[in-house]
């Protein structure tokens, strides 16, 4: 039986499949992706699963339930990474799912569903700038416009499919139908500090954040830095700075999350007053209603600040993803699993980060199990999880599968 120590060792083994010798980077439809799929397929086969790679490059394994062809309970996460990644974001959930399939062993034959494990090929969107490509394909929400997306080397997504040995014309075959699935359970590191602050190993997810992203442009007038007095200035950068601090002031007490991750100034000379400042805004909340209400407040505030300074303001929304509430009945099974692992009153958290469940939720119910990670650090080589937390997570996920079976039997 695969232990928590072995799960962590397998995560470390996956680190070898990296595009760089000194840091972890494994992106969609690359030789490193193929190598990771092959290694995961080997572990799946060792756990008694029938394996295949789907038409979008996702790696699957399946063991039948009490009868062949039953709908499947899907366990898994993703195998791709951000640049200079840690060892556990995504990969831990895949390896834990395989371990749980092995632990269930012959008991799977008594389940009222098949058990499947998936390693999605692209969640992060690192290579082509579009996240959730693997799970969107599985959910049947593929957009043909994505074929023209290109990576930093100019390779299009269409060409990358071909180079990987996939046929773009058949990507629709990766889509799962609602009647094929019972639900989707994902174990994942929290990527936040709340479980550690509470000194608990595990928590359950109430919802996955709904996000909106914007490019905000503050428009002023570029003039000589020495010759223009303050009362004549229309400094776009100062206006943008005031907008950014206002965003934090309004959002911080609200329960939403807002991040300005990039700012660019034109013309960008040391002796020229900035005439234009463009910054990005990523806005997230547990519900779309909370997120959208906060954006309305921000929109009014930013316009008022710019008007007071004689500046223009332009806003372009370039991304919107709805929040994904976790299904109560599946979440109850996860809570029961955490209780069986030793915590009778587990913490519920909304996930500030996005996950494959956001896409999979279009075709079936989803729920998530969170594991404590050191200092909440993620998307960084310092990602760290404790062996005891993985051990409890394995117990919880195994029991959750059995709890799902009880609920399916009662339907």
C-alpha positions as CSV (number, residue, x, y, z in Angstrom):
1,X,0.0,0.0,0.0
2,X,1.4,3.4,-1.0
3,X,2.3,5.4,2.2
4,X,2.4,9.1,2.7
5,X,6.2,9.0,2.5
6,X,5.9,7.2,-0.9
7,X,3.4,9.8,-2.1
8,X,6.0,12.6,-1.3
9,X,8.7,10.6,-2.9
10,X,6.6,10.3,-6.1
11,X,6.1,14.0,-6.1
12,X,9.9,14.4,-5.9
13,X,10.3,12.0,-8.8
14,X,8.0,14.0,-10.9
15,X,10.3,17.0,-10.3
16,X,12.8,15.3,-12.6
17,X,10.6,15.9,-15.6
18,X,11.4,19.6,-16.0
19,X,12.4,21.8,-18.8
20,X,15.3,23.2,-16.7
21,X,18.0,21.4,-14.8
22,X,17.9,23.7,-11.7
23,X,14.2,24.6,-11.4
24,X,10.9,22.9,-12.0
25,X,8.9,23.9,-15.1
26,X,6.7,21.4,-16.8
27,X,4.2,22.9,-19.2
28,X,1.5,21.7,-21.6
29,X,2.3,19.5,-24.6
30,X,6.0,19.3,-24.1
31,X,8.4,16.3,-23.8
32,X,8.3,16.8,-20.0
33,X,4.5,16.6,-20.0
34,X,4.7,13.4,-22.0
35,X,7.3,11.9,-19.6
36,X,5.2,12.9,-16.5
37,X,2.1,11.2,-18.1
38,X,4.1,8.1,-18.8
39,X,5.3,7.9,-15.2
40,X,1.9,8.5,-13.8
41,X,0.4,5.9,-16.1
42,X,2.9,3.4,-14.7
43,X,1.8,4.2,-11.1
44,X,-1.8,3.9,-12.2
45,X,-1.2,0.5,-13.8
46,X,0.6,-0.6,-10.6
47,X,-2.5,0.4,-8.7
48,X,-4.7,-1.9,-10.9
49,X,-6.1,0.8,-13.1
50,X,-6.6,0.6,-16.9
51,X,-4.8,3.6,-18.4
52,X,-5.2,5.9,-21.4
53,X,-4.3,9.4,-22.6
54,X,-7.3,11.3,-23.9
55,X,-7.5,13.4,-27.0
56,X,-6.4,16.6,-25.1
57,X,-3.3,15.0,-23.4
58,X,-4.9,14.3,-20.0
59,X,-3.8,11.1,-18.4
60,X,-6.5,8.7,-17.0
61,X,-6.8,5.5,-15.1
62,X,-10.0,3.5,-14.4
63,X,-11.1,0.6,-12.3
64,X,-14.6,-0.8,-12.8
65,X,-17.2,-0.9,-10.0
66,X,-19.7,-3.6,-9.3
67,X,-20.6,-3.7,-13.0
68,X,-18.7,-2.7,-16.1
69,X,-19.5,0.6,-17.6
70,X,-20.9,2.4,-14.6
71,X,-20.5,6.2,-14.2
72,X,-17.3,7.1,-12.6
73,X,-16.3,9.0,-9.5
74,X,-13.3,11.1,-10.8
75,X,-10.3,11.8,-8.5
76,X,-7.4,13.9,-9.5
77,X,-5.7,17.2,-10.2
78,X,-3.1,18.6,-12.7
79,X,0.5,17.7,-13.6
80,X,1.6,21.0,-15.2
81,X,3.4,23.7,-13.3
82,X,4.2,27.4,-13.2
83,X,7.8,28.5,-13.9
84,X,10.1,27.9,-11.0
85,X,7.4,25.8,-9.3
86,X,7.1,23.8,-6.1
87,X,6.6,20.1,-5.9
88,X,3.1,19.8,-4.8
89,X,0.7,22.2,-6.5
90,X,-1.4,19.8,-8.6
91,X,0.9,16.8,-8.5
92,X,0.2,15.9,-4.9
93,X,-3.5,15.6,-5.7
94,X,-2.8,13.2,-8.6
95,X,-0.4,11.0,-6.7
96,X,-2.8,10.9,-3.7
97,X,-5.7,9.9,-5.9
98,X,-3.6,7.0,-7.3
99,X,-2.7,5.9,-3.8
100,X,-6.3,6.0,-2.7
101,X,-7.3,3.8,-5.7
102,X,-4.6,1.3,-4.6
103,X,-5.7,1.4,-1.0
104,X,-9.3,0.7,-2.0
105,X,-8.1,-2.3,-4.0
106,X,-10.7,-5.1,-4.4
107,X,-13.2,-3.0,-2.5
108,X,-13.7,-1.0,-5.7
109,X,-15.5,-4.0,-7.1
110,X,-18.3,-3.4,-4.6
111,X,-18.8,0.3,-5.4
112,X,-21.9,1.6,-7.2
113,X,-19.6,3.5,-9.6
114,X,-16.3,3.1,-11.4
115,X,-13.3,4.8,-9.9
116,X,-11.2,7.0,-12.2
117,X,-8.1,9.1,-11.6
118,X,-7.0,12.0,-13.9
119,X,-3.9,14.0,-14.3
120,X,-4.9,17.1,-16.2
121,X,-2.3,18.3,-18.7
122,X,-2.8,22.0,-18.3
123,X,-4.3,23.9,-15.4
124,X,-1.8,26.8,-14.9
125,X,-1.9,28.2,-18.5
126,X,1.8,28.8,-18.3
127,X,2.6,28.0,-22.0
128,X,-0.3,29.5,-23.9
129,X,-1.7,32.0,-21.5
130,X,-5.1,30.2,-21.2
131,X,-5.6,28.3,-18.0
132,X,-7.6,25.0,-17.6
133,X,-7.1,23.8,-21.1
134,X,-7.0,20.2,-20.0
135,X,-10.1,20.3,-17.8
136,X,-12.0,22.5,-20.3
137,X,-11.5,19.8,-22.9
138,X,-12.7,17.2,-20.4
139,X,-15.7,19.4,-19.6
140,X,-16.6,19.8,-23.3
141,X,-16.2,23.6,-23.2
142,X,-13.3,23.8,-25.7
143,X,-13.3,27.1,-27.7
144,X,-11.9,26.7,-31.2
145,X,-10.5,30.2,-31.0
146,X,-7.8,28.8,-28.7
147,X,-6.2,27.0,-31.5
148,X,-4.4,30.2,-32.6
149,X,-2.9,30.9,-29.1
150,X,0.9,30.9,-29.3
151,X,3.7,30.3,-26.8
152,X,6.7,32.5,-26.4
153,X,8.4,30.7,-29.3
154,X,5.5,31.4,-31.6
155,X,4.3,27.7,-31.6
156,X,0.5,27.7,-31.8
157,X,-1.7,25.4,-29.7
158,X,-2.7,23.6,-32.8
159,X,0.9,22.9,-33.8
160,X,1.7,21.8,-30.2
161,X,-1.1,19.3,-30.4
162,X,0.3,17.9,-33.6
163,X,3.9,17.8,-32.2
164,X,2.6,16.0,-29.1
165,X,1.0,13.3,-31.3
166,X,-2.6,14.5,-30.9
167,X,-5.1,15.3,-33.6
168,X,-6.7,18.7,-33.1
169,X,-9.7,17.6,-35.1
170,X,-10.5,15.0,-32.3
171,X,-10.2,17.2,-29.2
172,X,-13.9,16.9,-28.8
173,X,-13.4,13.2,-27.9
174,X,-11.9,14.3,-24.6
175,X,-15.2,15.7,-23.5
176,X,-17.0,13.7,-20.7
177,X,-20.8,13.5,-20.5
178,X,-22.7,14.2,-17.4
179,X,-24.1,10.8,-17.4
180,X,-20.6,9.3,-17.4
181,X,-19.7,10.9,-14.1
182,X,-20.8,10.7,-10.5
183,X,-18.7,13.6,-9.4
184,X,-15.2,15.0,-9.1
185,X,-13.0,15.1,-5.9
186,X,-9.7,16.9,-5.8
187,X,-7.1,17.0,-3.0
188,X,-4.9,20.1,-3.2
189,X,-2.5,22.1,-1.0
190,X,-4.4,25.1,0.4
191,X,-2.0,27.7,-1.1
192,X,-2.9,29.9,1.9
193,X,-2.1,30.2,5.6
194,X,-5.4,29.4,7.3
195,X,-5.1,25.7,8.1
196,X,-1.6,26.3,9.4
197,X,-2.8,29.2,11.6
198,X,-5.5,26.9,13.0
199,X,-2.9,24.1,13.5
200,X,-5.0,21.6,11.6
201,X,-4.0,19.2,8.7
202,X,-7.1,19.3,6.5
203,X,-10.0,21.5,5.5
204,X,-12.8,21.3,3.0
205,X,-13.6,23.8,0.2
206,X,-16.9,25.6,0.1
207,X,-16.4,27.3,-3.3
208,X,-13.7,28.1,-5.8
209,X,-13.2,31.8,-6.4
210,X,-14.9,33.6,-9.2
211,X,-12.4,35.9,-10.9
212,X,-12.5,39.0,-13.1
213,X,-9.4,40.6,-14.6
214,X,-9.0,44.1,-16.0
215,X,-6.4,46.3,-17.6
216,X,-6.9,49.8,-16.1
217,X,-5.4,52.8,-18.0
218,X,-4.9,56.1,-16.4
219,X,-4.5,58.8,-19.0
220,X,-2.7,62.1,-18.3
221,X,-0.3,64.3,-20.2
222,X,3.4,63.8,-20.7
223,X,5.4,67.0,-20.2
224,X,8.8,68.2,-19.0
225,X,9.5,67.0,-15.5
226,X,11.3,70.2,-14.5
227,X,9.4,72.8,-16.4
228,X,5.8,71.9,-15.4
229,X,4.6,73.1,-12.0
230,X,2.4,70.9,-9.9
231,X,-0.7,72.8,-10.5
232,X,-0.3,72.2,-14.3
233,X,0.5,68.5,-14.0
234,X,-1.6,65.6,-15.1
235,X,0.6,62.8,-13.8
236,X,-0.8,59.4,-14.8
237,X,1.5,57.5,-12.5
238,X,0.5,59.4,-9.4
239,X,-3.1,58.9,-10.4
240,X,-2.5,55.2,-10.9
241,X,-0.8,55.0,-7.5
242,X,-3.7,56.6,-5.8
243,X,-6.1,54.2,-7.6
244,X,-4.0,51.2,-6.5
245,X,-4.0,52.2,-2.8
246,X,-7.7,52.9,-3.0
247,X,-8.2,49.4,-4.3
248,X,-6.5,47.9,-1.3
249,X,-8.4,50.3,1.1
250,X,-11.8,49.2,-0.3
251,X,-11.2,45.5,-0.8
252,X,-9.2,44.6,2.2
253,X,-12.1,44.7,4.7
254,X,-14.6,43.2,2.3
255,X,-13.6,39.5,2.2
256,X,-12.7,39.8,-1.5
257,X,-9.2,39.6,-2.9
258,X,-7.7,42.2,-5.3
259,X,-4.2,42.2,-6.8
260,X,-2.4,44.6,-9.0
261,X,0.3,42.5,-10.5
262,X,1.7,44.6,-13.3
263,X,2.1,48.3,-14.1
264,X,3.6,50.0,-17.2
265,X,4.3,53.7,-17.6
266,X,4.7,55.7,-20.8
267,X,6.8,57.3,-22.0
268,X,9.0,55.9,-19.2
269,X,11.7,58.5,-19.1
270,X,13.2,59.8,-15.8
271,X,12.7,63.4,-16.9
272,X,9.2,63.2,-18.3
273,X,5.9,63.3,-16.4
274,X,4.1,60.0,-17.1
275,X,1.3,60.5,-19.7
276,X,-0.1,57.1,-19.3
277,X,-0.1,54.3,-16.7
278,X,-1.6,50.9,-17.4
279,X,-2.0,48.4,-14.5
280,X,-3.7,45.0,-14.2
281,X,-6.3,44.2,-11.6
282,X,-7.3,40.6,-10.6
283,X,-10.4,40.6,-8.5
284,X,-11.7,37.4,-6.7
285,X,-14.5,36.5,-4.3
286,X,-16.3,33.4,-3.0
287,X,-19.4,34.4,-5.0
288,X,-19.9,36.2,-8.3
289,X,-22.4,38.5,-6.5
290,X,-19.7,39.7,-4.0
291,X,-17.1,40.1,-6.7
292,X,-19.3,42.1,-9.0
293,X,-20.6,44.3,-6.2
294,X,-17.0,45.1,-5.2
295,X,-16.1,45.9,-8.8
296,X,-19.0,48.4,-9.0
297,X,-17.6,50.2,-5.9
298,X,-14.1,50.2,-7.3
299,X,-15.2,51.5,-10.7
300,X,-17.0,54.4,-9.1
301,X,-14.1,55.2,-6.8
302,X,-11.4,55.0,-9.6
303,X,-13.4,57.3,-11.9
304,X,-13.9,59.8,-9.1
305,X,-10.2,59.8,-8.2
306,X,-9.1,60.3,-11.8
307,X,-11.7,63.0,-12.4
308,X,-10.5,65.0,-9.4
309,X,-6.9,65.0,-10.8
310,X,-8.0,65.9,-14.4
311,X,-7.1,62.4,-15.7
312,X,-8.9,60.1,-18.0
313,X,-9.7,56.4,-17.1
314,X,-10.2,53.5,-19.4
315,X,-11.0,49.9,-18.3
316,X,-10.9,46.8,-20.4
317,X,-12.1,43.5,-18.9
318,X,-10.0,40.6,-20.4
319,X,-11.1,37.6,-18.2
320,X,-14.1,36.5,-16.3
321,X,-14.6,33.1,-14.6
322,X,-17.6,32.3,-12.6
323,X,-17.3,31.1,-9.0
324,X,-17.8,27.3,-8.6
325,X,-19.6,26.3,-5.4
326,X,-18.8,22.9,-4.2
327,X,-21.7,20.5,-4.2
328,X,-23.2,20.1,-0.7
329,X,-23.6,16.3,-1.0
330,X,-20.1,15.7,-2.1
331,X,-18.7,18.2,0.4
332,X,-20.6,16.3,3.2
333,X,-18.6,13.2,2.1
334,X,-15.3,15.1,2.3
335,X,-16.2,16.4,5.8
336,X,-17.0,12.9,6.8
337,X,-13.7,11.8,5.5
338,X,-11.8,14.5,7.4
339,X,-13.7,13.5,10.6
340,X,-12.6,9.9,10.0
341,X,-9.0,11.1,9.7
342,X,-9.3,12.7,13.2
343,X,-10.9,16.1,12.9
344,X,-14.6,16.0,13.8
345,X,-15.1,19.8,13.2
346,X,-13.1,20.6,10.1
347,X,-12.5,24.1,8.8
348,X,-14.4,25.2,5.6
349,X,-12.6,27.6,3.3
350,X,-13.3,29.2,0.0
351,X,-10.5,28.7,-2.4
352,X,-8.9,32.0,-3.4
353,X,-7.0,30.1,-6.1
354,X,-8.4,28.6,-9.2
355,X,-8.6,24.9,-9.8
356,X,-9.6,22.3,-12.4
357,X,-12.9,21.9,-10.6
358,X,-13.9,25.3,-12.0
359,X,-14.0,23.7,-15.4
360,X,-15.1,20.2,-14.4
361,X,-18.1,21.7,-12.6
362,X,-19.7,22.4,-16.0
363,X,-20.3,18.7,-16.4
364,X,-20.5,17.2,-12.9
365,X,-20.6,18.0,-9.2
366,X,-17.3,18.9,-7.6
367,X,-15.8,19.0,-4.1
368,X,-12.3,19.6,-2.7
369,X,-10.0,18.6,0.2
370,X,-7.4,21.0,1.3
371,X,-4.1,20.1,2.9
372,X,-2.0,22.4,5.1
373,X,1.1,23.8,3.4
374,X,4.0,25.6,5.2
375,X,3.3,29.3,5.6
376,X,0.8,29.1,2.8
377,X,3.6,29.3,0.2
378,X,2.8,28.0,-3.3
379,X,3.9,28.7,-6.9
380,X,7.4,28.7,-5.5
381,X,10.2,26.1,-4.8
382,X,9.6,26.5,-1.1
383,X,6.2,24.7,-1.2
384,X,6.2,22.2,1.6
385,X,3.7,19.7,3.1
386,X,4.1,17.5,6.1
387,X,4.1,13.7,5.9
388,X,1.5,13.5,8.7
389,X,-0.9,15.8,6.7
390,X,-0.5,13.7,3.6
391,X,-1.2,10.6,5.7
392,X,-4.4,12.1,7.1
393,X,-5.3,13.3,3.7
394,X,-5.1,9.8,2.3
395,X,-7.3,8.5,5.1
396,X,-9.8,11.3,4.5
397,X,-9.9,10.9,0.7
398,X,-10.3,7.1,1.0
399,X,-13.1,7.5,3.5
400,X,-14.7,10.2,1.3
401,X,-14.9,7.8,-1.6
402,X,-16.7,5.3,0.5
403,X,-19.0,8.1,1.9
404,X,-19.9,9.0,-1.7
405,X,-20.7,5.4,-2.4
406,X,-23.2,5.4,0.6
407,X,-24.9,8.5,-0.8
408,X,-25.1,7.1,-4.3
409,X,-26.7,3.9,-2.9
410,X,-29.3,6.0,-1.2
411,X,-30.3,7.9,-4.3
